[in-house]
Amino acid sequence: MERRNAWLSYKEAEETEMENLAKAYREFLDKGKTERECVAEIVKEAEAAGYESLESKLEKGEKIKAGDKVYAVGMKKIVALFHVGTEELSGGMSILCAHIDSPRLDVKQNPLYEDTDLAYLDTHYYGGVKKYQWVTLPLAMHGVVAKKDGSIVEISIGEDAEDPVLYITDLLIHLSGKQLQKKAAEVIEGENLDILIGSRPLADLPDDKKKDAVKQNVLNILNEKYGIEEEDFLSAELEIVPAGKARDCGLDRSMIMGYGHDDRVCSYTSLAAMLKVENPVHTSCCLLVDKEEVGSNGATGMHSRFFENIVAELIALTNASYSDLILRRCLKNSKMLSSDVSAAFDPNYPEVNERKNSAFCGRGFTFNKYTGARGKSGCNDANAEYIAYLRKVMDDAGVFFQTSELGKVDQGGGGTIAYILANLNMEVIDCGVPVLNMHAPWEVVSKIDVYETCRGYEAFLRAEK
């Protein structure tokens, strides 16, 4: 059952829409290189589309009715949008859920040191990365510093054309004989992913301070520009990411190269679909979460009670009387797309895939009945009946879709947030955009797959349950 390449069916009007979406998505990637930045941009777009803060509704004591659009934010890193339908919430929602965190390097709490007239920041990598991919690249630092007086300082260094970039060195080829004999996982060790940030010593220091003159110069620069001191690193969230903008890829401009496709490509297409759908029968929800790359734990991950708590608040504002039973029925009767990327078939490495059950660039939206590792360990295995329902929804809307697994059975695998929502007894399946180079600093997707995924999400939100 080989799926047709979607490019062969597009007309000029569809290509124009696709390019407009691709441009908007590239801009979103450039503005949102951290979870906080993504949430800020999502809220900005939601408010422009008529969404109002649920917190504001609560403060004013306003009830919520069919047609209302509301959003809620948790700790500036997780966000949920709701477009209230005409049917009671006990009948369930149509939910798009994706994650906005991506693999990166985090600056440690006590990071700054000097060694042999060079200043560094110590890091701890976040998520599954090939460590050797992060050296000798232009890097940027994004994040916030929370000061003891309660003020928050936003940091962004390395993105503007006039900004300096940061860097991780590697051993020169002339002296790397022993290094090259190591396994790939050991060529660069985690403790060696230190960020080079300075080499100029501060002049006229007393003798007992001269050994840290480069470090002191860096601290002076940070204090002059941002008003922060060394101790402020203790309450900072600073992320090291690739410096630069998302770009068209390929001579035919058919692809997008960018940082964070996993999973911001599914987050943005979910948001775009959510903002397009009007007059839903069943309440539409777009839930964009943090911490998926490290197990979905913490107050902003999918294992938290954020989603259940917000749905409970929503029910309380739409019903004359709230009960836990209504909440349980709402969750049980909901249908969800766990919107996460899939591994695209790479002809350079065909040995890790089984072609009949692989996702291919250019063939559209991808459904993964199950993920997991080897014997489906840790997976959510979607029901056949739910897949049949989704097949009809996509075919009726003319959406190009395909199905895939994450590599050969014994090759490896991975997990998503799907099982967490399935634990609430709702129908859930993984689906999203095929990605080349997943978890690398720069990943690649096909524009047409991005567009078809957005169309698929829109069709799902419009469909009758």
Secondary structure as the mmCIF struct_conf table of DSSP 4:
data_model
#
loop_
_struct_conf.conf_type_id
_struct_conf.id
_struct_conf.beg_label_comp_id
_struct_conf.beg_label_asym_id
_struct_conf.beg_label_seq_id
_struct_conf.end_label_comp_id
_struct_conf.end_label_asym_id
_struct_conf.end_label_seq_id
HELX_LH_PP_P HELX_LH_PP_P1 GLU A 2 ASN A 5
HELX_RH_3T_P HELX_RH_3T_P1 ALA A 6 SER A 9
HELX_RH_AL_P HELX_RH_AL_P1 GLU A 12 LYS A 31
BEND BEND1 LYS A 33 THR A 34
HELX_RH_AL_P HELX_RH_AL_P2 GLU A 35 ALA A 48
TURN_TY1_P TURN_TY1_P1 ALA A 49 GLY A 50
STRN STRN1 GLU A 52 SER A 53
HELX_RH_AL_P HELX_RH_AL_P3 LEU A 54 LYS A 60
TURN_TY1_P TURN_TY1_P2 GLY A 61 GLY A 61
TURN_TY1_P TURN_TY1_P3 ALA A 66 GLY A 67
STRN STRN2 LYS A 69 GLY A 74
TURN_TY1_P TURN_TY1_P4 MET A 75 LYS A 77
STRN STRN3 ILE A 78 HIS A 83
BEND BEND2 THR A 86 GLU A 87
HELX_RH_3T_P HELX_RH_3T_P2 LEU A 89 GLY A 91
STRN STRN4 SER A 94 HIS A 99
STRN STRN5 ARG A 104 ASP A 115
TURN_TY1_P TURN_TY1_P5 THR A 116 ASP A 117
STRN STRN6 LEU A 118 TYR A 126
BEND BEND3 GLY A 127 GLY A 128
HELX_RH_3T_P HELX_RH_3T_P3 LYS A 131 TRP A 134
BEND BEND4 VAL A 135 LEU A 137
STRN STRN7 LEU A 139 ALA A 146
TURN_TY1_P TURN_TY1_P6 LYS A 148 ASP A 149
BEND BEND5 GLY A 150 GLY A 150
STRN STRN8 ILE A 152 ILE A 157
BEND BEND6 GLY A 158 GLY A 158
BEND BEND7 ASP A 160 ASP A 160
TURN_TY1_P TURN_TY1_P7 ALA A 161 GLU A 162
BEND BEND8 ASP A 163 ASP A 163
STRN STRN9 LEU A 166 TYR A 167
HELX_RH_3T_P HELX_RH_3T_P4 ILE A 173 LEU A 175
TURN_TY1_P TURN_TY1_P8 GLY A 177 LYS A 178
HELX_RH_3T_P HELX_RH_3T_P5 GLN A 179 GLN A 181
BEND BEND9 LYS A 182 LYS A 182
HELX_RH_AL_P HELX_RH_AL_P4 ALA A 184 VAL A 187
BEND BEND10 ILE A 188 ILE A 188
HELX_RH_3T_P HELX_RH_3T_P6 GLY A 190 ASN A 192
HELX_LH_PP_P HELX_LH_PP_P2 ASP A 194 ASP A 194
STRN STRN10 ILE A 195 GLY A 198
HELX_LH_PP_P HELX_LH_PP_P3 ARG A 200 LEU A 202
BEND BEND11 ALA A 203 ASP A 204
HELX_RH_3T_P HELX_RH_3T_P7 ASP A 207 ASP A 212
HELX_RH_AL_P HELX_RH_AL_P5 ALA A 213 TYR A 226
HELX_RH_3T_P HELX_RH_3T_P8 GLU A 230 SER A 235
STRN STRN11 ALA A 236 PRO A 242
BEND BEND12 GLY A 244 GLY A 244
STRN STRN12 ARG A 247 CYS A 249
BEND BEND13 GLY A 250 GLY A 250
TURN_TY1_P TURN_TY1_P9 LEU A 251 ASP A 252
STRN STRN13 MET A 255 GLY A 258
TURN_TY1_P TURN_TY1_P10 TYR A 259 GLY A 260
HELX_RH_AL_P HELX_RH_AL_P6 HIS A 261 LYS A 276
BEND BEND14 ASN A 279 ASN A 279
BEND BEND15 VAL A 281 HIS A 282
HELX_LH_PP_P HELX_LH_PP_P4 THR A 283 THR A 283
STRN STRN14 SER A 284 VAL A 289
BEND BEND16 ASP A 290 ASP A 290
HELX_RH_3T_P HELX_RH_3T_P9 GLU A 292 VAL A 294
TURN_TY1_P TURN_TY1_P11 GLY A 295 GLY A 295
BEND BEND17 SER A 296 SER A 296
BEND BEND18 GLY A 298 GLY A 298
TURN_TY1_P TURN_TY1_P12 ALA A 299 THR A 300
BEND BEND19 GLY A 301 GLY A 301
TURN_TY1_P TURN_TY1_P13 MET A 302 HIS A 303
BEND BEND20 SER A 304 ARG A 305
HELX_RH_AL_P HELX_RH_AL_P7 PHE A 306 THR A 318
BEND BEND21 ASN A 319 SER A 321
HELX_RH_AL_P HELX_RH_AL_P8 ASP A 324 LYS A 332
TURN_TY1_P TURN_TY1_P14 ASN A 333 ASN A 333
STRN STRN15 LYS A 335 SER A 339
STRN STRN16 SER A 342 ALA A 343
STRN STRN17 ALA A 344 ALA A 344
HELX_LH_PP_P HELX_LH_PP_P5 PHE A 345 PHE A 345
TURN_TY1_P TURN_TY1_P15 PRO A 347 ASN A 348
BEND BEND22 TYR A 349 TYR A 349
HELX_RH_3T_P HELX_RH_3T_P10 PRO A 350 VAL A 352
HELX_RH_3T_P HELX_RH_3T_P11 ARG A 355 ASN A 357
STRN STRN18 ALA A 359 ALA A 359
TURN_TY1_P TURN_TY1_P16 CYS A 361 GLY A 362
BEND BEND23 ARG A 363 ARG A 363
STRN STRN19 PHE A 365 ASN A 368
BEND BEND24 LYS A 369 LYS A 369
STRN STRN20 GLY A 372 ALA A 373
TURN_TY1_P TURN_TY1_P17 ARG A 374 LYS A 376
STRN STRN21 SER A 377 SER A 377
TURN_TY1_P TURN_TY1_P18 GLY A 378 GLY A 378
HELX_RH_AL_P HELX_RH_AL_P9 ALA A 384 ALA A 397
TURN_TY1_P TURN_TY1_P19 GLY A 398 GLY A 398
STRN STRN22 PHE A 401 THR A 403
BEND BEND25 LEU A 406 GLY A 407
TURN_TY1_P TURN_TY1_P20 VAL A 409 GLN A 411
STRN STRN23 GLY A 413 GLY A 414
BEND BEND26 ILE A 417 ILE A 417
HELX_RH_AL_P HELX_RH_AL_P10 ALA A 418 ALA A 422
TURN_TY1_P TURN_TY1_P21 ASN A 423 ASN A 425
STRN STRN24 GLU A 427 GLY A 432
STRN STRN25 PRO A 434 VAL A 435
STRN STRN26 LEU A 436 LEU A 436
BEND BEND27 ASN A 437 ASN A 437
TURN_TY1_P TURN_TY1_P22 MET A 438 HIS A 439
BEND BEND28 ALA A 440 TRP A 442
STRN STRN27 GLU A 443 SER A 446
HELX_RH_AL_P HELX_RH_AL_P11 LYS A 447 ARG A 462
BEND BEND29 ALA A 463 ALA A 463
#
